[in-house]
Amino acid sequence: MILTAPAAHAKQYYFQHYDIKNGLSQNTVHCILQDRQGFMWFATKDGLNRFDGHSFQRIGVNDDDEKCSFISTLFEDSQGKIWVSAHSGPCIYDPETERMEWLHAATDDGMKLDRTVNDFCELPDGRIVMAPEDGDIVAYDPASGRLERMLGGSRDLHVIFSHIHLLPNGRIYMGTYGNGLYSSDDMLQTARQIDCGADCRDFTTSVVNVIEHKGEKLYVGTDNLGLVAVDTRTDAIDSVLSTDENGIRPIVRDLRLDGSDIWVGTESGLYIYDLTRGIISEHLTHNYFDKYSLSDDAIYSICADREGGIWIGSYFGGADYLSHRQLLFEKYFRNNLDGSLPS
């Protein structure tokens, strides 16, 4: 193994680290969420973890804890309930009772959700939309307890949906595994594939992992094209972050908008992209010599908390926290090679 020496002066990003040594049940963190009570939630390969600022508590479903071990996605609805995707189906955590239960609803033809849900979204009428891993799009009505197939039976599209994103105007965008991006203007009665023509044909075969929006722009993280922007008025597609400073095309796992910046979590580290200047302002990675650096380069989740801090979930390194206050100070530490402080 060849290790390179760090720069003498550390960058102004200083992460606190949380992993199994601190009580996290597993070091792979797929998703992070802060609920309305202020608790932080972590979806890991070995269960759901709640963090109160001091310690972690693993949350399970009574006697079915083994079935609720691999957690991939979290979502808080308008009632404060947390929807949890486990490998055996969706669970619902009720903060009032502090209990988590399986969703036992079935469609009219008897279909139950006994598999991973790739994403959740809440419609304006309170229904919870889910994208199971087998290609269905379904909606659950908490008032009636009814589970309904959407898109007229979405399996007929031969598409597996990866992500669901609702815009303020009611339009819904859906990412897919290998079929690019779809949209719906009628609350998922129908959907159409976003097709910008031959100039960007690769986009219609993309794996879409995450969607965020700002104004008329939709920012889409993909496996094969990096980060792209879609104009929601014209469907025009522009490349935002196709390659980094090393010529690497990032595989985008998560996004967070922060003013004029986009925080981009990828398999090759954390990028901060300046939309105003159109440049990568920071590319943060794990640094063996810097104990304040990211714990791992494979970034799968980014969550901004109410205090202005940023939580980062990675595939091997657990969770890292960047406090807003830490950005106000610079740290100096000894160079590991000669023990000197920077001049």
N, C-alpha and C positions, 0 to 999 in steps of 0.2 A: 504494500500500500504506500502510495506517495502522498504526503501531506504538504500543502503549501502554507507558508506563513501568512498570517492575517495582516491587514494594513495596520500601521501603528496607531491610528486614531479610530476608535470604534464608531460605528454609525449610531444615529440617535434613535434606535429601536431596541428596547430592552425588555425581553419577554420573561415573565414568570412561568415556571413549568409545573404542570400537574399530570401525574401518571399513576401507575399502580403503587408506587412508593408513597403517594399521598392519599391513597384510598380509592382512586378510580378503578373500576372493576376490570378494565381492559384498555390497552394502549391504542387500539384502533377506534378513532372517533369519527363516525360518519356524518353526524349532524349535531348542531348546538342550537339551543333555543333559550331565550329568557322569557319567563311567563310574567303575567301582569302583577304578580306578587313579588317579583324580583328574583325568584329562584332561577338558577341556571340548570339546564337539562342537557345531558350528553347521551347520545345514541352510540353504543359501542357494540363490539362483537360478542360481548359477554354481559348483555343486559342494559337496562336504562338506569342512569345515575342522576340524582338530584344533588346540587351543591348549594349550600346556604351561606357561602362565604368563608366557612370554617372547615366543614367536613362533607364528605360524599356519603350519600345513602343510596343503596341499590333498591330500585322499585320493581316488584314483580307482580304476577297475577296468581295469588293464592297458591294452589297446589300445582299450577301449570307453569311454574317458573322456568322449567327447562325449555318449554315451547316458546317462551318469551325471552330468549337469550340473545339472539342475533337481531339487533335493532338498527334500522337503516334510515328512517325518516321520522321527523317530529313536526307537529303543527298545532298551534293553539287557535281554537275557534272563538267566536264573538262572545260565547258564554263562559270563557275561561277554561274550558275542558281541553285537555291535551290528547291529540290523536297520535298514536304510536304504531309504526309499522314494524312488526316482528316477522320472522320467517314463516310463522304459522298463521298469519293474518293480522288484521288491525285490532288494537286495543284502545280503550278510552280511559284516561285518568281523570277522575273527578276531584278537584281540590277541596271541595266541601266535605266529602266523605274520606278523602285521602286513600281511595281505593282505585285499583285499575281492573277493568273487566274486558273480556273479549266482546267484540261486536258479533252478535249471533243472528243478525238479520239475513234474510234471503230474498231473492227476486221472486217474481210470480212463477217462474219456471223452476224454482228450487235451487238456484245457484247461490252458494255461500262463498264468502271471502276467507279461504283457508290458506292463503299464500301471501307473499310479500306485496305490499302496496308501494309503488314507486314514488307517488306524491299525493298530497291532499290539497284541496282548495275549497273555500266556502263561497257559495253563491249568495247574492243579495237577499234571497228568500230564506236563508239559513240552512239550506241543504249542503251537505258535505260531499264534494266530488272526490272520487278516488280513482287512481290509475293502477290497477293490479298488473303484475308482471306478465300475465298471459295475453294482454291486449284489450281487455274490456275497459270501458269508461263507465263507472257506475256512480249514482248519487244516492246518499242516505238522507232520509227526512227524519230528524230527531223527533218531530211532533207526532208523526204517524208510525214511526218505526219501520217504514217501508224502504226497501232497496230497489232501485230502478236502473235498468240498463239505459245508457245514453247513446247518442249518435245513431239511433236505430239499430243498436247491436253492433258495436264498434269492431268486433272481430271480422266483420265483412270487409273492413278496410285493409286487413292484413298488416296492421301496424301495431307496434307495442309502444305505448306512450311512456315517456320518462319524466316529464315535468309539466305542471299546469300553472298558468299565470293569468290572473284576472286583472284587466285594466280598469281604471275608474269609469270609463265609458261603457263598460259591460262586455267588451270584446274579450274573448278568452283565447290565449295562445297555448299550444301544447307542443312540447318537444318530443322527439321520438328516438328510438334506437335504430338509426340507419335510414330514416326517411325524412330527415330535416324537420321542418316546422309546419304546424297546422294552425288554423285559426277558426273561430266560430263566433258569429254575430247573433246567434239565436239561442243562447244558453244551452249549447251542446245538443241541439236537435240535429244539426248538420255541421260539417266541418270541411274545410278545403286546405289543400297543401299550398304553402307559399312557394311560388315558382317565379323566379326572376329571370328566366330565360337561359339561353345557352351559355351566356357569359359567366354564370355562377352555378353551373349544373352540379358541381361538387356539393353545394349546400343542400340539395334535395336528397342527398344520400348521407348526410351528416348524422352522427350521434349527438343529440343536444342534451347537455347535462344540467343546464341552469339558464334561467331567463330573469332579467331585471329590466325595468323601464325608467326612462327619464324624459318627460315631455312627449314628443312624438317619436322618440327613438327607443327601440327595443334592443337591449344588449344580450347577446346569445353566446353562451360558452359551449364549444364543440370539442369533439375528439380530433377532428382532422383539419379544421381551419382556424384553430385558435379562438379568438374573440372577434365576433362580427357584430355590426349594427344593422338593424332592419328599420326602415322608415315605415311607420304604421299607416301612413297615408298612401304610399305608392308601392310598397313591398320592395323598394330598392334596397340592395344589400351592399354594405361597404365593409372592407376589412379594417379592424381596429388594431388588433395585436396578433399578427400572423406569425412573426418570428421575433425572438428576443435579441439581445446584444451579442449572443453567441451563435446566432443563426438557428436556434432550436425553436421548433413550432410547439408551443405549449398545449398540453391536453388540459382543458379547463374543467375544473370540478365545481367551483363555486365562485360567486360574485357578490360584492357589496358596494353600493354607490355611496360616496362620501363627498358631498359638494361637487367640485369639478374633478374629483378623482374616482377611479374604480379600483377597488381592491380585488385582485384576481388570484384565486387559489388554483394551483396547477400541480401536475406531477413533478414539475421542475422548480418548485418554490413558490413564493408569494410575490406577485408583481403589484406595484402601485402605478397605475397608468393615468397620466395627466391628460384629460380630455381637451383642455384649453390649448395646450402646447402640442398635443399629439405625440407625446413621447413617454417612454418608461422612465418615471422619476426614481423608482427604486425597484431593485430585484433582490429580495431577501431570501437567503438559504441557510441551511445548517452550516455552522462553522465550528469545526472541532476545537479551535483555540478560543472560542468566545462562548462563555457560559450563558450569556444573555441572548444568543442567537436562537432561531427557530430550532425546535427539537428534531424536526424531520423535514425533508423537502416535499413529500407527497401531501399536499394540502387538500383536504376534502370538505372542510366547512369553515365559514367565516360568519361571526355573529357580533354585531355591535350592541353593547349594553347601554342602559340608560345613563350611566355615568360618563359615557363617551369613550369607554375602553373597547378594545377589540379582542375577541376570543377566536383562537385558531385551532381547529381540529385536524389532526394528521393521521396517516395510516399506521405509522409505527411509533410515533412520539407522544401520544396522548393529547393533551390540550395545552396551549400556550396562551398567556394573557398579556396584552399590552395596555397598560394603564394610560389614561389620557394625561395624568400628571407626569408620567415618566418621559413624555415627549418634550417636557419643558426643561429637562436637565440633560447634561452630558456626563457620561461616566468615563473615567480613565482607569485602565487596568494594566497590569504589567504585561509586557510582551513575553510570551511563553518561551521564546527562543533565547533572549539574553537578559530577561528580568527587568528591563528598563521601562520607564514611563515615557509616553510620547512627549516630544519637545514642543 
